[in-house]
Amino acid sequence: MSVRINEIDDYVYPREIDWAQITLDISQHGMTYSGISKCLGVGWSTVQRWRKGAEPRTSFGNALLLVHARTCGGELTRQRVGEAK
């Protein structure tokens, strides 16, 4: 059985998530950048790099999306991931 590329679910491909928007959403819903850094166990400067558009490592990206979902709601998180290229 062969699988054509257009049959594969879109979600298996890497996406370029707008990490700056993710951190902005979280801060607009009441969590400070310092709070994000404490929650994830990273330095404040790391969160600032994400705020400027740097891409976190996969494990921190997943954790940041979880914080986003818990802080902003799962619907907005799904929307942001869906917007990713």
N, C-alpha and C positions, 0 to 999 in steps of 0.2 A: 504494500500500500504506500503510495507516495502522497506527500502533503504539499500542496502548493503554498507559496509564501503568503498569499492573501488570505489563506484560511487560518493562519496562526493568529491567536489573540493579540491584539495591539499592546496589551500590558506586559508581554514578555520582553519587549525591547526597552533598552535604557532610555530614559527621558531626561531632558534638561529642565529640571524644576527651577522656578524662579525663587531661589532661597531668600533673596532680599524681600520679596513679597510675603513669603511665609513668616519671616521674623517680624515684618511690619504688622501683619495680621495679629500675631500673638501679642505684640506690644499694644496694639489698639484695643485688644480685649482684656487689658489690665495687667499683663505680666511684663515686668521690666526686662531689659537685656541682661541685667545682673541676675535676675531671677531665672532667666533661661539658662545662663551659664552655670548657676548653682544646681539647677534641676538636672542638667546633663553631665555635670562634672567636668566642664571645660572652662578654660580661662575666658574672661570677659572679652579679651582681644580676639579670641576665636569667633565668638558670636558677632563681633563687629565686622570681621572679615565676611561672614555669611551675610550680614546686613548689607554689605557692599557688593554682594553677588558671588562670592567664592562658593565653591561646592564642597560640602562636608563629605567626609568619608562615609561609606555606605551605612555603617552602624550608627553614626551620629545623624545622618540624614533620616534614617528610619525613626530614630528616637525623636528627632525634631518634628517629624510628621505626626508622631503620636502625641507630642505636647500640643501641636497645632490642633489636632482633632479634639483633644480634651479641653483645650482653652477656647477654641473658636467654633467647635461643632464639626461633626463628621461630614456634614453636607458641604461646608466650605472647603474642607480638606479635599474631598472628592473633586470639587470644582477646580481647585488649584492644581491637583495632579492631572486632571483632564485637560487643563490648559497647557500643560507641558508639551514641548515639541519632541 
